[in-house]
Amino acid sequence: MKLKYITRTVAVGLFGVIALVGTQFFTTLKAVDQARESAILAWSKSNPGEADAVDRYRQCLRGPSEVPPNQAPVRPLTIAQCVEKIGSPSLVSAIEAADDSVEVPAPLRWL
């Protein structure tokens, strides 16, 4: 009887920790995405001559719109690779600064 109670308590505690970390993970991803988007918008306003770089960056992240069905899958590009591809180092520094500005909550930070 005591072992059953301990097992149940550990299972509920473990489920709670997993739920907490999962919730924090998705909340942090959403915050990073919002910070990144606001940094991109601020960068495009401060660099009006390079506003088309933002469109090329977003297109690079999405990938080609039409992929033939028999084509081998292509590895997705990272943010740094896309920005390097479009040739805008100031945009990558703005995006990285936005990523670093979001603080990760404690239990998620410990992982």
C-alpha positions in Angstrom: 0.0 0.0 0.0 2.8 2.4 0.9 4.7 1.6 -2.3 1.6 2.3 -4.4 1.2 5.7 -2.7 4.8 6.6 -3.3 4.7 5.5 -6.9 1.5 7.5 -7.5 3.0 10.6 -5.8 6.2 10.4 -7.9 4.2 9.9 -11.1 2.1 13.0 -10.4 5.1 15.1 -9.5 7.0 14.0 -12.6 3.9 14.8 -14.8 3.7 18.2 -13.1 7.4 19.0 -13.8 7.1 17.9 -17.4 4.0 20.0 -17.9 5.7 23.0 -16.3 8.8 22.7 -18.5 6.7 22.1 -21.6 4.6 25.2 -20.9 7.7 27.3 -20.3 9.3 26.0 -23.5 6.4 27.0 -25.7 5.9 30.4 -23.9 9.6 31.1 -24.3 9.5 30.2 -28.0 6.6 32.5 -28.5 8.4 35.4 -26.7 11.5 34.9 -28.8 9.4 34.9 -32.0 7.7 38.1 -31.0 11.0 39.8 -30.0 12.6 38.6 -33.3 9.6 40.0 -35.3 9.7 43.4 -33.5 13.5 43.6 -34.1 13.0 42.8 -37.8 10.4 45.5 -38.1 12.6 48.1 -36.2 15.5 47.2 -38.4 13.5 47.6 -41.6 12.3 51.1 -40.4 15.8 52.2 -39.6 17.2 50.8 -42.9 14.6 51.8 -45.5 17.0 51.3 -48.3 17.4 47.6 -47.4 13.7 46.8 -46.8 13.7 44.2 -49.5 16.2 42.3 -47.5 13.5 41.4 -44.9 11.3 40.0 -47.7 14.3 37.9 -49.0 15.0 36.8 -45.5 11.5 35.6 -44.9 11.4 33.9 -48.3 14.6 32.1 -47.5 13.2 30.8 -44.2 10.1 29.5 -45.9 12.0 27.8 -48.7 10.8 27.4 -52.2 7.1 27.6 -52.8 7.0 25.0 -55.5 8.9 21.8 -54.8 8.6 18.9 -57.3 7.3 15.7 -55.7 10.3 13.6 -56.8 12.9 16.1 -55.4 15.0 15.0 -52.4 14.2 16.9 -49.2 16.4 19.9 -48.5 17.8 20.7 -45.1 16.2 23.8 -43.8 18.5 26.8 -43.4 19.1 28.5 -40.1 18.5 32.2 -39.5 22.2 33.0 -39.7 22.5 31.0 -43.0 19.6 32.9 -44.5 20.9 36.3 -43.5 24.3 35.4 -44.8 22.7 34.2 -48.1 20.9 37.6 -48.5 24.0 39.5 -47.4 22.8 41.7 -44.6 25.0 41.3 -41.5 23.3 44.1 -39.6 20.0 42.2 -39.8 21.5 39.1 -38.3 23.0 41.2 -35.4 19.5 42.7 -34.8 17.9 39.2 -34.8 20.6 37.8 -32.5 20.2 40.7 -30.1 16.4 40.1 -30.0 17.0 36.4 -29.3 19.4 37.2 -26.4 17.0 39.8 -24.9 14.4 37.1 -23.9 15.2 35.6 -20.5 14.6 31.9 -20.1 12.6 30.9 -17.0 14.4 29.0 -14.2 13.3 25.4 -14.5 13.8 25.5 -18.3 17.2 27.2 -17.9 18.4 24.4 -15.7 18.0 21.8 -18.6 
